[in-house]
Amino acid sequence: MGRNLYEKTNRGCACLLAVGTLLLSTGCQVDIAGQTLPSPFYHDDDIQYFPHGPEFMLSREAAAMEAYKAERALDPDRQP
């Protein structure tokens, strides 16, 4: 009986070791101390392309404010 228990324990440890090895070798992104570290397969990932946009994101709002200021400058007696 002792030998059978010893064999089961060895088999269980081997299975746990195999599962642990599989989990560690799969490669996934992890977050350590605020840094997102890539998976080991990041060289094989698809490249995502984001085209450059305007540097100043509020261009329409700035244009509206400039138009409002120009309108106010033409008619200084007008109250808001």
PyMOL commands that set and color helices and strands:
alter all, ss='L'
color gray80, all
select helices_A, chain A and resi 2-25+42-44+59-74
alter helices_A, ss='H'
color red, helices_A
select strands_A, chain A and resi 30-32+35-37
alter strands_A, ss='S'
color yellow, strands_A
deselect
rebuild
show_as cartoon
